[in-house]
Structures are given as structure tokens and as C-alpha cells.
């Protein structure tokens, strides 16, 4: 997609603050963090929403990346939150599938 913000990051048109990259996944710091640590984990292939994810292996890679980063960055034992927002009512703002990884403070439910 030519107008997708995250596709522009994958293509190198925009340079995010990358924390992890593989052949299929890119992880970078969110520019509007909701927690002291707020990382977005995306598939490099454009997938609009979680409803469109038809690749269980890729979905697993996104989740495994979150767990790996939590361990590497030192907050796995204290705890962290992972969130997929799906479509407008789910709070999705960028229509390229992304997993939020948040840590560094006590998370509350249902907000923040």
C-alpha cells in the first residue's frame, strides 16, 4: 500500500526507532506512548486488521517477538500488556495490523 504509514516504515521511506527486525516482523517504539515502554510489533507484509490475518505462523511470530523483547528489555518478570486493536470500535487508528507491547507501570483494566 502506498499510503500506509507502517508500509512506509517497512520500505524505509520513514525511519522508526527500531528495536527488532526479522524477515517478517518489524518492532519499533510508538511515537505516542501510553506507557514508559510502548513498542509496536508489525508484520512486514500489509495486513489491514486482525480479521484479515490468515497466517497462524505470522501471528505466532508477532506474539513471540513480544515475549522475546519483554525478556531482552528486562520487564518480562514484572509483567507487560499486549494488545491488538481491531477496526474503529476497537480503537484501531492505523490500518496495518500491529501488536502493542506496553510495560514499565502498573496496567489498569479496562483503560490504559
TIRO-2110 file (N, C-alpha, C; in Angstrom, 1 decimal):
// TIRO-2110
0.8, -1.2, 0.0, N, 1, A
0.0, 0.0, 0.0, CA, 1, A
0.9, 1.2, 0.0, C, 1, A
0.6, 2.2, -0.9, N, 2, A
1.4, 3.3, -1.0, CA, 2, A
1.2, 4.4, 0.1, C, 2, A
0.0, 4.4, 0.7, N, 3, A
-0.3, 5.4, 1.7, CA, 3, A
-0.3, 4.9, 3.1, C, 3, A
0.1, 3.7, 3.3, N, 4, A
0.1, 3.1, 4.7, CA, 4, A
1.3, 3.6, 5.4, C, 4, A
1.1, 4.2, 6.6, N, 5, A
2.3, 4.7, 7.4, CA, 5, A
3.2, 3.5, 7.7, C, 5, A
2.7, 2.4, 8.1, N, 6, A
3.6, 1.3, 8.5, CA, 6, A
4.3, 0.7, 7.3, C, 6, A
3.7, 0.6, 6.2, N, 7, A
4.3, 0.1, 5.0, CA, 7, A
5.5, 1.0, 4.6, C, 7, A
5.3, 2.4, 4.8, N, 8, A
6.4, 3.3, 4.5, CA, 8, A
7.6, 3.0, 5.5, C, 8, A
7.3, 2.6, 6.7, N, 9, A
8.4, 2.3, 7.6, CA, 9, A
9.1, 1.0, 7.1, C, 9, A
8.3, 0.0, 6.7, N, 10, A
8.9, -1.3, 6.3, CA, 10, A
9.8, -1.0, 5.0, C, 10, A
9.3, -0.1, 4.1, N, 11, A
10.0, 0.2, 2.9, CA, 11, A
11.2, 1.1, 3.1, C, 11, A
11.3, 1.7, 4.3, N, 12, A
12.4, 2.6, 4.5, CA, 12, A
12.2, 4.1, 4.2, C, 12, A
11.0, 4.4, 3.8, N, 13, A
10.6, 5.8, 3.5, CA, 13, A
10.5, 6.6, 4.7, C, 13, A
10.2, 6.0, 5.9, N, 14, A
10.1, 6.6, 7.2, CA, 14, A
11.0, 5.8, 8.1, C, 14, A
11.8, 6.4, 8.9, N, 15, A
12.7, 5.7, 9.8, CA, 15, A
12.2, 5.6, 11.2, C, 15, A
11.6, 4.5, 11.6, N, 16, A
11.1, 4.4, 13.0, CA, 16, A
12.3, 4.1, 13.9, C, 16, A
12.1, 4.2, 15.2, N, 17, A
13.1, 3.8, 16.2, CA, 17, A
13.0, 2.3, 16.5, C, 17, A
13.7, 1.6, 15.6, N, 18, A
13.6, 0.1, 15.6, CA, 18, A
14.2, -0.6, 16.8, C, 18, A
13.5, -1.5, 17.4, N, 19, A
14.1, -2.3, 18.4, CA, 19, A
14.3, -3.8, 18.0, C, 19, A
13.7, -4.2, 16.9, N, 20, A
13.8, -5.6, 16.4, CA, 20, A
13.4, -5.6, 15.0, C, 20, A
14.1, -6.5, 14.2, N, 21, A
13.7, -6.7, 12.8, CA, 21, A
14.1, -8.1, 12.4, C, 21, A
13.2, -8.8, 11.7, N, 22, A
13.4, -10.1, 11.1, CA, 22, A
12.9, -10.0, 9.6, C, 22, A
13.0, -11.1, 9.0, N, 23, A
12.5, -11.1, 7.6, CA, 23, A
11.0, -10.8, 7.5, C, 23, A
10.2, -11.1, 8.6, N, 24, A
8.8, -11.0, 8.5, CA, 24, A
8.2, -9.9, 9.5, C, 24, A
9.0, -9.5, 10.4, N, 25, A
8.4, -8.7, 11.5, CA, 25, A
9.3, -7.4, 11.7, C, 25, A
8.7, -6.3, 12.1, N, 26, A
9.4, -5.1, 12.5, CA, 26, A
8.8, -4.6, 13.8, C, 26, A
9.7, -4.2, 14.8, N, 27, A
9.2, -3.7, 16.0, CA, 27, A
9.9, -2.4, 16.3, C, 27, A
9.1, -1.4, 16.8, N, 28, A
9.7, -0.1, 16.9, CA, 28, A
8.9, 0.6, 18.1, C, 28, A
9.5, 1.7, 18.6, N, 29, A
8.9, 2.5, 19.7, CA, 29, A
7.7, 3.3, 19.1, C, 29, A
6.6, 3.3, 19.8, N, 30, A
5.4, 4.1, 19.5, CA, 30, A
5.8, 5.6, 19.6, C, 30, A
5.4, 6.4, 18.7, N, 31, A
5.7, 7.8, 18.8, CA, 31, A
4.7, 8.5, 19.8, C, 31, A
3.7, 7.9, 20.2, N, 32, A
2.7, 8.4, 21.2, CA, 32, A
2.5, 7.4, 22.3, C, 32, A
3.5, 7.2, 23.1, N, 33, A
3.5, 6.1, 24.1, CA, 33, A
2.4, 6.3, 25.1, C, 33, A
1.8, 5.2, 25.5, N, 34, A
0.8, 5.1, 26.6, CA, 34, A
1.4, 4.5, 27.9, C, 34, A
2.6, 4.2, 27.8, N, 35, A
3.3, 3.6, 29.0, CA, 35, A
4.8, 3.9, 28.8, C, 35, A
5.6, 3.8, 29.9, N, 36, A
7.0, 4.1, 29.8, CA, 36, A
7.7, 3.3, 28.7, C, 36, A
7.3, 2.0, 28.5, N, 37, A
7.7, 1.2, 27.3, CA, 37, A
6.5, 1.0, 26.5, C, 37, A
6.5, 1.4, 25.2, N, 38, A
5.4, 1.2, 24.3, CA, 38, A
6.0, 0.9, 22.9, C, 38, A
6.0, -0.4, 22.5, N, 39, A
6.5, -0.8, 21.3, CA, 39, A
5.4, -1.4, 20.4, C, 39, A
5.5, -1.1, 19.1, N, 40, A
4.6, -1.6, 18.2, CA, 40, A
5.3, -2.7, 17.4, C, 40, A
4.6, -3.9, 17.2, N, 41, A
5.2, -5.0, 16.5, CA, 41, A
4.3, -5.3, 15.3, C, 41, A
4.9, -5.2, 14.1, N, 42, A
4.0, -5.3, 12.9, CA, 42, A
4.6, -6.4, 12.0, C, 42, A
3.7, -7.0, 11.2, N, 43, A
4.2, -7.8, 10.1, CA, 43, A
4.7, -6.9, 9.0, C, 43, A
5.7, -7.3, 8.3, N, 44, A
6.2, -6.5, 7.2, CA, 44, A
5.3, -6.5, 6.0, C, 44, A
4.5, -7.6, 5.9, N, 45, A
3.5, -7.7, 4.8, CA, 45, A
2.3, -7.0, 5.3, C, 45, A
1.7, -6.2, 4.4, N, 46, A
0.5, -5.4, 4.8, CA, 46, A
-0.7, -6.3, 5.0, C, 46, A
-1.2, -6.2, 6.2, N, 47, A
-2.5, -6.9, 6.6, CA, 47, A
-3.3, -5.9, 7.3, C, 47, A
-4.4, -5.5, 6.9, N, 48, A
-5.2, -4.4, 7.4, CA, 48, A
-5.6, -4.5, 8.9, C, 48, A
-6.2, -5.6, 9.2, N, 49, A
-6.7, -5.8, 10.6, CA, 49, A
-6.5, -7.3, 11.0, C, 49, A
-6.7, -7.5, 12.3, N, 50, A
-6.6, -8.8, 12.8, CA, 50, A
-7.6, -9.8, 12.1, C, 50, A
-8.8, -9.2, 11.7, N, 51, A
-9.7, -10.0, 10.9, CA, 51, A
-9.2, -10.6, 9.6, C, 51, A
-8.1, -9.9, 9.1, N, 52, A
-7.5, -10.3, 7.8, CA, 52, A
-6.3, -11.2, 8.0, C, 52, A
-5.9, -11.5, 9.2, N, 53, A
-4.7, -12.3, 9.4, CA, 53, A
-5.1, -13.8, 9.1, C, 53, A
-4.5, -14.4, 8.1, N, 54, A
-4.8, -15.7, 7.7, CA, 54, A
-3.6, -16.6, 7.8, C, 54, A
-2.6, -16.2, 8.5, N, 55, A
-1.3, -16.9, 8.6, CA, 55, A
-1.0, -17.1, 10.1, C, 55, A
-1.3, -18.2, 10.6, N, 56, A
-1.1, -18.5, 12.1, CA, 56, A
0.4, -18.4, 12.4, C, 56, A
1.3, -18.8, 11.5, N, 57, A
2.7, -18.7, 11.8, CA, 57, A
3.1, -17.3, 12.0, C, 57, A
2.6, -16.4, 11.2, N, 58, A
3.0, -15.0, 11.3, CA, 58, A
2.4, -14.4, 12.6, C, 58, A
1.2, -14.8, 12.9, N, 59, A
0.6, -14.3, 14.2, CA, 59, A
1.4, -14.8, 15.4, C, 59, A
1.9, -16.0, 15.3, N, 60, A
2.8, -16.5, 16.4, CA, 60, A
4.1, -15.8, 16.4, C, 60, A
4.6, -15.4, 15.3, N, 61, A
5.9, -14.6, 15.3, CA, 61, A
5.7, -13.2, 16.0, C, 61, A
4.5, -12.6, 15.8, N, 62, A
4.2, -11.3, 16.4, CA, 62, A
4.2, -11.5, 17.9, C, 62, A
3.5, -12.6, 18.4, N, 63, A
3.5, -12.8, 19.9, CA, 63, A
4.8, -13.2, 20.4, C, 63, A
5.5, -14.1, 19.7, N, 64, A
6.9, -14.5, 20.2, CA, 64, A
7.8, -13.3, 20.2, C, 64, A
7.7, -12.4, 19.3, N, 65, A
8.5, -11.2, 19.3, CA, 65, A
8.3, -10.4, 20.6, C, 65, A
7.0, -10.2, 20.9, N, 66, A
6.6, -9.5, 22.2, CA, 66, A
7.3, -10.2, 23.4, C, 66, A
7.2, -11.5, 23.5, N, 67, A
7.7, -12.2, 24.7, CA, 67, A
9.3, -12.0, 24.7, C, 67, A
9.9, -12.2, 23.5, N, 68, A
11.3, -12.1, 23.4, CA, 68, A
11.8, -10.7, 23.8, C, 68, A
11.1, -9.6, 23.3, N, 69, A
11.5, -8.3, 23.7, CA, 69, A
11.3, -8.0, 25.2, C, 69, A
10.2, -8.5, 25.7, N, 70, A
10.0, -8.3, 27.2, CA, 70, A
11.1, -8.9, 28.0, C, 70, A
11.6, -10.1, 27.6, N, 71, A
12.8, -10.7, 28.3, CA, 71, A
14.0, -9.9, 28.1, C, 71, A
14.3, -9.5, 26.8, N, 72, A
15.5, -8.8, 26.5, CA, 72, A
15.6, -7.4, 27.1, C, 72, A
14.4, -6.8, 27.2, N, 73, A
14.4, -5.4, 27.8, CA, 73, A
14.2, -5.4, 29.3, C, 73, A
14.0, -6.6, 29.9, N, 74, A
14.0, -6.7, 31.3, CA, 74, A
12.7, -6.5, 32.1, C, 74, A
11.6, -6.6, 31.4, N, 75, A
10.3, -6.4, 32.1, CA, 75, A
9.4, -7.7, 32.1, C, 75, A
9.9, -8.8, 31.6, N, 76, A
9.1, -10.0, 31.5, CA, 76, A
8.6, -10.5, 32.8, C, 76, A
9.5, -10.5, 33.8, N, 77, A
9.1, -11.0, 35.1, CA, 77, A
8.1, -10.0, 35.9, C, 77, A
8.3, -8.7, 35.7, N, 78, A
7.4, -7.8, 36.3, CA, 78, A
6.0, -7.8, 35.7, C, 78, A
6.0, -8.0, 34.4, N, 79, A
4.8, -8.0, 33.6, CA, 79, A
4.6, -7.0, 32.5, C, 79, A
3.7, -7.2, 31.6, N, 80, A
3.5, -6.3, 30.5, CA, 80, A
2.2, -6.6, 29.9, C, 80, A
1.8, -5.7, 29.0, N, 81, A
0.5, -5.9, 28.3, CA, 81, A
0.7, -6.0, 26.8, C, 81, A
0.0, -6.9, 26.1, N, 82, A
0.0, -6.9, 24.7, CA, 82, A
-1.5, -6.7, 24.2, C, 82, A
-1.6, -5.9, 23.2, N, 83, A
-3.0, -5.5, 22.7, CA, 83, A
-3.0, -5.4, 21.2, C, 83, A
-4.0, -6.1, 20.6, N, 84, A
-4.4, -5.8, 19.2, CA, 84, A
-5.6, -5.0, 19.2, C, 84, A
-5.7, -3.9, 18.5, N, 85, A
-6.9, -3.1, 18.3, CA, 85, A
-7.4, -3.5, 17.0, C, 85, A
-8.7, -3.7, 16.8, N, 86, A
-9.3, -4.1, 15.5, CA, 86, A
-10.5, -3.3, 15.2, C, 86, A
-10.3, -2.5, 14.1, N, 87, A
-11.3, -1.7, 13.5, CA, 87, A
-11.7, -0.5, 14.4, C, 87, A
-12.6, 0.3, 13.9, N, 88, A
-12.9, 1.6, 14.6, CA, 88, A
-13.3, 1.4, 16.0, C, 88, A
-14.3, 0.6, 16.3, N, 89, A
-14.8, 0.4, 17.6, CA, 89, A
-13.8, -0.2, 18.6, C, 89, A
-12.8, -0.9, 18.0, N, 90, A
-11.7, -1.5, 18.8, CA, 90, A
-10.6, -0.5, 19.0, C, 90, A
-10.7, 0.7, 18.5, N, 91, A
-9.6, 1.7, 18.7, CA, 91, A
-8.5, 1.6, 17.7, C, 91, A
-8.6, 0.9, 16.6, N, 92, A
-7.5, 0.9, 15.6, CA, 92, A
-7.4, 2.2, 14.9, C, 92, A
-6.2, 2.8, 14.8, N, 93, A
-6.1, 4.1, 14.2, CA, 93, A
-5.3, 3.9, 12.9, C, 93, A
-4.3, 3.0, 12.8, N, 94, A
-3.6, 2.7, 11.6, CA, 94, A
-4.0, 1.3, 11.1, C, 94, A
-4.5, 1.3, 9.9, N, 95, A
-5.0, 0.0, 9.3, CA, 95, A
-3.9, -0.8, 8.7, C, 95, A
-3.0, -1.2, 9.5, N, 96, A
-1.9, -2.2, 9.2, CA, 96, A
-1.8, -2.9, 10.5, C, 96, A
-2.0, -4.2, 10.6, N, 97, A
-2.0, -5.0, 11.8, CA, 97, A
-0.8, -4.6, 12.6, C, 97, A
-1.0, -4.4, 13.9, N, 98, A
0.1, -4.1, 14.8, CA, 98, A
-0.3, -4.5, 16.3, C, 98, A
0.7, -5.1, 16.9, N, 99, A
0.6, -5.5, 18.3, CA, 99, A
1.3, -4.5, 19.2, C, 99, A
0.5, -4.0, 20.2, N, 100, A
1.1, -3.1, 21.2, CA, 100, A
1.8, -3.9, 22.3, C, 100, A
3.0, -3.5, 22.6, N, 101, A
3.7, -4.1, 23.8, CA, 101, A
3.9, -3.0, 24.8, C, 101, A
3.3, -3.0, 25.9, N, 102, A
3.4, -1.9, 26.9, CA, 102, A
3.9, -2.5, 28.3, C, 102, A
4.8, -1.7, 28.9, N, 103, A
5.3, -2.1, 30.2, CA, 103, A
5.9, -0.8, 30.9, C, 103, A
6.3, -1.1, 32.1, N, 104, A
7.0, 0.0, 32.9, CA, 104, A
6.1, 0.7, 33.9, C, 104, A
4.9, 0.3, 34.0, N, 105, A
4.0, 0.8, 35.0, CA, 105, A
2.9, -0.2, 35.3, C, 105, A
2.2, 0.0, 36.4, N, 106, A
1.0, -0.9, 36.6, CA, 106, A
-0.1, -0.6, 35.6, C, 106, A
-0.5, -1.6, 34.9, N, 107, A
-1.5, -1.5, 33.9, CA, 107, A
-2.9, -1.6, 34.7, C, 107, A
-3.9, -0.9, 34.2, N, 108, A
-5.2, -1.0, 34.7, CA, 108, A
-6.2, -1.5, 33.7, C, 108, A
-7.3, -2.0, 34.2, N, 109, A
-8.3, -2.5, 33.3, CA, 109, A
-9.6, -1.8, 33.5, C, 109, A
-10.4, -1.4, 32.5, N, 110, A
-10.2, -1.6, 31.1, CA, 110, A
-9.3, -0.6, 30.4, C, 110, A
-9.1, 0.5, 31.0, N, 111, A
-8.3, 1.6, 30.4, CA, 111, A
-6.9, 1.5, 30.7, C, 111, A
-6.1, 2.1, 29.8, N, 112, A
-4.6, 2.3, 30.0, CA, 112, A
-3.9, 1.1, 30.5, C, 112, A
END
